[in-house]
Amino acid sequence: MKIAVIGSGYVGTTTAAVLTSLHHHVTAADIDITKVKKLKQGILPFVEPGLDKFLISMLETGRLNFTADIYQAVKDNQVLLIAVGTPSRADGTADLRFLQSVADTIACSIHEYKVIVIKSTVPVGTNRWFSDYLGNKIGNPHMFDVISNPEFLREGNALQDMLHPDRTVIGGKSQKAIQIVKEIYESMQSNLLVTDWETAELIKYASNSFLATKISFINEIARIAEHAGADVVEIARGMGMDSRIGSEFLRAGIGFGGSCFPKDLKALIATAKELGADSKILEAVEYINRTQPNFYTEKLNRLLQKIAKRPWKIAILGLTFKPDTDDQRESPAIQVVNHLLEECEEIRIIDPTIQTRNQTPWPHEQKVTICRTTTESLSGADAVILCTDWEQFSNIDWKEAASHMRHPVLLDGRNMFDPDDIRSAGMRYLALGRGE
Ligand code: UGA
């Protein structure tokens, strides 16, 4: 099949490469010419493990092309798959301006029947709106059909998630279009769910919000465990042994970030409000997550006030919202740094994806230093905070680390370490709901 994928972010690029591997002819289009030039050469403008090699092998098949000419991509392909961003507005609602601009482009270039597949995460009602908007614009609602086909890719794991999806959700009205989209994914072994637009849209929001709920739930349990003197990691392990609960997304810590959970949660709350429905659980999930980083920093504050002279020097391990990505959007690590800046003389950050201060939210903040080695970041520090559980941090020699620090204190924001191991290395171990 001939498919155009509009939007070359991590979702669009991964989708384009995987569809190529399913023997389709794919044109990936994006308005950003610099990005297109890089992708044409097989260079990813973002970090996504495994995708770089896969992309090159797909480019070599000759079936995958990148272009900045969206008009031509629309003209040349029967299936148009849209994977543009839908960022949050200040009031939490999703900003659909990129989607509208794609609709405008399609309206100018459409000459024959197209199946338009919306992969972007869009609020309930968007597929219907898109269909009406485009139909009115071109004055002919029979020239196209719209299908909702939400994606469930995780950043850092996008390629594997796309190659082996748990489910494929296809939402739409037209049987002809549903059949065409089914054929696109035919050779993939995944559970297929065919439904209507609104249900497909809500499956995506409900899934992300449920995973976010699991995280905020275990984070609330961590706060209770903190008072009870219990260990939240053991609690999560015990809960996860119940197959009805499952062990995933029960890692307590400084909270969830990224471009999806915080945004989708806010958008679903806004949707519920618009529709006049309750969203009490979702609001609580958002509240726990918003306040979670401060629980950690305040715990550290209380200890440092007793043992270290202000202003402090703090080392930060990891700034991205999770490992294996260069994405810092809504990263709780940023909140941790912001909360501590005033009390500190220096904050030394190490993250495998950051080389200069310009790549942080504090390009002009003299107190923020970017380090190349862990030893450099720890040298003279009053405490170190693990914010992102990058694999490389698991190999730190804490005995040696302690010898470089002014006060050997570790605040483990991701419960990455065994408290006994850290303590036996001569470090003081702090976390939430794990003892001390
Ligand atoms: C999430 C979903 O997992 C994907 O299924 C979905 O497609 C994607 O959003 C999207 O809507 O595009 P992603 O945001 O890439 O994927 O990352 P996750 O791996 O889900 O992690 C999100 C955040 O939760 C991270 O900050 C992570 O550190 C945190 N987290 C995750 C926890 O704090 N505890 C956990 O147990 C799991």
Boltz pocket constraint, residues with backbone or C-beta under 6 A from the ligand:
constraints:
  - pocket:
      binder: B
      contacts: [[A, 121], [A, 151], [A, 152], [A, 153], [A, 154], [A, 155], [A, 156], [A, 208], [A, 211], [A, 215], [A, 248], [A, 249], [A, 250], [A, 251], [A, 252], [A, 253], [A, 254], [A, 255], [A, 256], [A, 257], [A, 258], [A, 259], [A, 260], [A, 261], [A, 321], [A, 322]]
      max_distance: 6.0
